[in-house]
Amino acid sequence: MTTPDPDRLRRWRLVLGGGEDGTGRSLSEEDSGLDAVLAALYDRRDEPVRSGDRRGATLSSSAPRVARWLGDIRRYFPGSVVQVMQRDAVDRLGLTRMLMEPELLSAVEPDVHLVGTLLSLNGVLPEETKETARSVVRTVVAELEERLAEPTRAAIRGALDRAARTQRPRAADIDWARTVRTNLKHYSPELKTIVPERLVGFGRRQLSVQREVILAVDQSGSMAESVVYSGLFGAVLASIRALSTKFVAFDTAVVDLTEHLDDPVELLFGTQLGGGTDINRAITYCQGLVERPEQTLLVLISDLYEGGVRDELLRRVGELVGSGVQVVTLLALSDSGAPFYDHENAAALAELGVPAFACTPDLFPELMAAALRREDLGRWVSAATATGD
C-alpha cells in the first residue's frame, strides 16, 4: 500500500477545511493561521454546504477583523492570489459597502496597517469608496507628519549645515562627542578629566548646491507598511530646499510619482500595491535620473526578492557606486520587526559597498542624516542597535 504524500495531504486538508475531511491531517501553527484566513472567507456556517463545496463565506463584518484579515492574506499568499481573494471578499461579503459606511471606519483605530489595506484595495474600490478611504489615509498621514516631520527636517538640515569638519572650531561649533573620543588617550588622573589637545568641530558650509535624493520604493504587496512611511518621508524631504527629492515606485513596472510629493495622500493613492517585482528595471530608471553622482543619495526600499534580471541589477548598482552615487538599501521601513528578505541579494549588494538593513520610522531621520554626511552606515547601524534605538 502506497504511503500518502504528507504535503499532498496538507494541501487537501487546507482545501477541505477540516472536520470529517478524511485526511486525518493535523496542522502546524503556521498552517493553522493560513487555514483560519481561508475559513474566514470561504466557510459559511449560516448556510448548508453545497455539494462538492467544502468552503463557503463567514468573514465577520467586524471592521478590526476585516482589517487584520486583509493583512494576513498578504502574509500567506503571493500577490496574484491576494488580488483574487480581495475581489472574492468584495463580491461575496459586500466588503466595499462595509468600507463605505462611516460608522465602520470610525470603529477602527486608523493606523499604518489600515492605510496599507485601503491602498491594496485601491484597484477594486469605486470612486465614492475611495473618497472615504482618502479621509482615513489623510488622518493617519497627519498623525505621522506631526510625529516625524520636524525631527526629519531638523536632522537633515543639521547634517547638511554641519557636514564639513574643522580642527579649529569656534566655541559654538565644537563637536564635543567627537572631541572627547579623539582625546580619550589624554586623560589626566591628577585632574580627573580629559585634556582636549585637539578640538573637533563642525564647519559651516554653503547650501547653494542641492543634494539629490532618490527614493526607489518597492510596491509589491509585502511592502505595504514601508510604502506608507516612504510616501510620508518623501513628502517631508521634498519640503527641504537643500534637497532635490524624487520618488519612484515600482513592481514589474516603474512609475515616477515625484510630481505628487507635495501631497502625500495623492502620492500614496498613486501607488499600486500587490504586483510583482523588477528591481533591475527600477534601478535602470533611477540611473537615468542621476545628474551629479557625487551629490546623489539613492535609497532603495525593497525586500530584494528580484523578479527581473539579477546579474543586470548588480551590474547597474556597481556602476552607480563606482560613479560616486551613495546607495543604501532598506529591507523595510516599518515598525513590524525583522523583515523577510532575500539574503543572497543583500549579501551581493554588501559586497558592492551597499549596506542593506531594516529601519524603523523613528530612526529614519538620523539614518538619512548619517547618509548625507557619508558616514560608515555599517558602523552607524551597529551603534544604533547597541543603544537600542
N, C-alpha and C positions, 0 to 999 in steps of 0.2 A: 504494500500500500504506500502510495507516494505521500510524503510529508508535505502539508500545505506550506507555501512560501509565507513567512511571517509578515513581510512587507505588504504582500498582496492582501492578507487577512486584515492588516491595519487599514489599508485603503478601503476595503469593503466595510469595515466597522465604521469608518468615518462617513461613508456614503449612506449606509443604512440607518445610522443614528442610534444604535444601541438597543436595549431591551432584548426581546427574543429574536435577535437577528441571525442566530445560528453560527456566528463566527467564534464565539467563546473567547473573544479577544478583549483584554483589558487595555486601558490607555495610559500612556505616560503622562506626567504633569503637563508637558508641552502640548501633547495631543489632546488632552482634556480641555485646554484653553481653546485650541482650534475647533474642537467639537462643539463647545459652547457657542462660539461665533457662528458656526453653521446652523446650530439648533435655533438661535435667536431669530434667524431669518427664515429658515425653511421648515421648522417643526410647527405644526398647527394643532394645538390641543383643544381648540374650541370647535373643531370640525372633524368628521370622520376622515381617516386617511384614505385617499383614493387608491384604487388598485394599482399596484406597481409603483406607488409614490410613497416612500417611507418618510419623506420630509415634506412638510408643507409650511405656514408662516406664523411666528409668535413673538416677534421683537416688540418689546413693550413700548408704549408711546411716551414713557418717561424720558424727558429731554436729556438728563445726565447719562442715562443708559444708552440712548442713541448715540450721543457724542463719544462715549467710550467704545461702543461697538464699531463705529466708523474708524476710530483709531486702531482698534485691534485687527480689523481686516487688512490694514496696510502692513501690520506686523507679520501676519501669517501667509499672505498671498502676494504673488507678483502683480505689477501694475495692471496688466491686462485683465486678470481675474478680479481685482479690486473694482475696476470700472464696471464689469458685468454685475457684481454684487451690489454696487451702489445703485445701478439702474434697476435691479430687482427690488431693492428696498424702496425706491421711489415708486415703482409700478405697483408692487404688491401691498405695501404698507402705508401709502399716502405720505411718505416722508416729506415730499415737497410741501404739502398742505400743512404739515406739522411745523416746518421751518417758517412758514408764512404767518403763523399765529404769534402775536406779540407776547401773549402770556407764556408760551412755551419758551421763547428765547429769554424772557425776563426771569424764568425759573432756573436758568443755567448761569453759573458764575462765569462771565466771559473770561477766557484765558487764551494763551497762545495755542493750546491744543484745539480748542473750539474753532479758532481762526483757521488753523490748518485744515480742519474738517470742512468748513464752509468753502475754503478755496478749492479743495479737492472736488467738491460738488459743483463748482462753478459752471462746468460744461453742461450740466443737466438741469440747472435751475432756470425757470422763466425769469423775465426781467423784473417782475414785481417782487419775486422772492429775493433776487439779487439786491434790491434796494434794502430789504430787511436785513440781509446778510451784511451789507455795507455798514449799516448802523452799528452792528455788533463789532465788526472789524475796526471801525473808527474809534469805538470806545476803548478797545484793547490797545490800539496804536497810541492813543492819547495817554493812557496809563504808562505804557512803556517809554514814551518820549519823556514824560515827567521824571521817570526814574533814571533814564540812561542818557538822554541827550546832552545835558550840561556837563556831566563827567567826561563824556566823549570829546566835546569841544575843548574843554579845559586841558585834557591830556594831549590832544593833537596839537593845539596851539603851543603848549609848553614844549613839546618835542620839536616843533618847527622853529620856535623862537630861540631855543637854548641848545640846539644840537651841537654847535661848534664849541669845543673846549679851549680854555686858555690857562696857562700856567701863571699868569699874573692877573688874577681876577680882582675886580673891585669888591668891597666888603659885601655888597648886596648880591653879588654874583658867585659867591663861593659855594661850591657843591660840597657840603660838609660830609655827606656819606662817603663820597669817593675820596675826599681829603683824608678822612680817618683811615680808610682801608689802605691808602697809599703810604701812610706814615705809621702803621702799626709797629714796624720794627724800631721806631724811635720812641718807644715807651720809656719814660723815666721813673724808676722805682722811688727815687727821692722825692720827686714832685707828684708821684702817683697820677700821672697824666701823660698823654701823648704830646710830644713836641713836634708840631707840624713844620718840618723843614721845607716841604713843598706843598703849596696850595693848588688845588684843582678847582677850576670854576667853569661856569657857563659863559660862553662868548656869544653876545648878541649878534644876530645876523639879519640882513635884509630879506624880506619876503617877496621881492619883486619877481622871483622865478617860482611859478606854481609847481608843486609836486603833483604827479599824475597817479591816481589810484583807480585800478580796475577791479571791480568785484565780479567774478565769474561764478554764478550760483547754479548748482545742480538742482533742478526742479522735479527730479524723479520722486515717486510717492514716498519713499523712505526719508526724504529730506524736508518734510513739511514744516517742522518747527524751525529748522535752520533757515528756510526761505523767509519765514515771517520776520525773524530777527535780522536777517540780511537786508530785507527791504527797509526796515526802520533805520538801521545803521547807514545804509546807502543814502537815505534822505538826509540824515544828520551830517554825514561827511560832505554831501553836496552843498550844505549851507555854510561851509567854511571856505572863505575866499582864497585862502592859500593853497587849497586843493582843487584839482580838476578831477571830478569823480565820474566814472562810467559804470553802468550796471548792466551786466549781460546775463540773462537766464538761458538755460539750455536743458534739453533732454536729448532726443535724437536730432532735434533742430535747434537753432540758435535765434534768440530774439533780443534785440538791444532795447532796453527799457529806460535808457538814460533820460529821455525827454519827460519821463514821469517822476523823476526824483524829487520834484517839488511837492508831490502829493503821494505819500507812502501808501495810502489806501488804493489809489488808482494803480500804483506800481504793483501792489500785491495782486490785484484783480487782473493784471496783465500777465501774470504767471499762469502756467497750465500744469498743475501738479498731477503726477501719475504716469508720465511717459517713461520711455527707456532712457539710456544714457550714451552719449557720444562725446566724451571729454575732448578727444582729439579735434573734433570739429569746432568745439567752443574755443580751445586754445588757438587754433588756426585763426579764428575770427579776432580774438584778443590780440594776437601777434600783429594783425593789421592795424590795430588802434594805437600801437606804441609809436610815438614820435621822438621822444627823448628818453632812451633806455635808462640812462644813469639817474633820471629823476622819476622813474616809474616803479610803482609797487603793484604787483598783481597778486590778488588774494583769490585762490581757487577754493571754493567751499563745496566739497564733494566727498562722498564715501569711497570714491575711487573705483567703483565697480564699472569698469570700462566695457562698453558695447561696441566701441569703434576700433580703430587700428592702434593697438598698444605701442608697437615699435615707433610708429609715426608720432604718437603723443610724446613719448620720451625724447625723441629727437628734437621736437619743437621746443619742449621745455628746456632742454640743454642749450638750444640756440638762444632762447630768451635770457637764461642765466649768463651765458657767455657774452652777450651783448651789453650786460650791465643791469638788466632788469632784476629787481628783487622779487622773487616768487615765494609765496607762502601757501601751504595747503591746510585748510581747516577741515578736518574729517566730520565735524559737526559744530554748529554754533547754537548751542541749546543747553538747557538745564537737565536734560534727560539721562545723564550719566554716561557711562562708557559706550561709545558708538560701535556699530557693526561697520567694518570697512575692509577693503582689500589690502591685506598685509603685504602681499608681494609687490603691489604697485606703490605702496607707501615706502617700502624699503628701496625700491628702484629710484624713486624721487629723492630720497635722502642721500643716495649715492651721487646725485647730481647737485647736491647742496641745497635742496628744497626741503625744509622741515615739514613734517605732517603730524598734526596733533589736534585734539578736540579743544574747544574753548567755550567757557560759559559767557553769557552776555555781559555779566558784571565785570569780567576780566578783559573783554574785548577792547575797551578804550586804551588800557595800558599796553595790550599787545600791539595795537596799531601804533602807539607812541614809540614803543621799542623798535618796531619795524622801520618806522620813518627815521629813527636815529641810527638805523643799520646796526643794531646790536646783535650779538650772537643769540639767536632766538632759542636754540637748543639749551643754552645756559639759562636764558630767561625763563623758559618753561620749567626747568629743574628747580629754579629758585622759587617760582610761584607755587609749584607743587609742594615744596618743602615747607613753605609758610602757610599752606592750607588755603590759598586764595582760590 
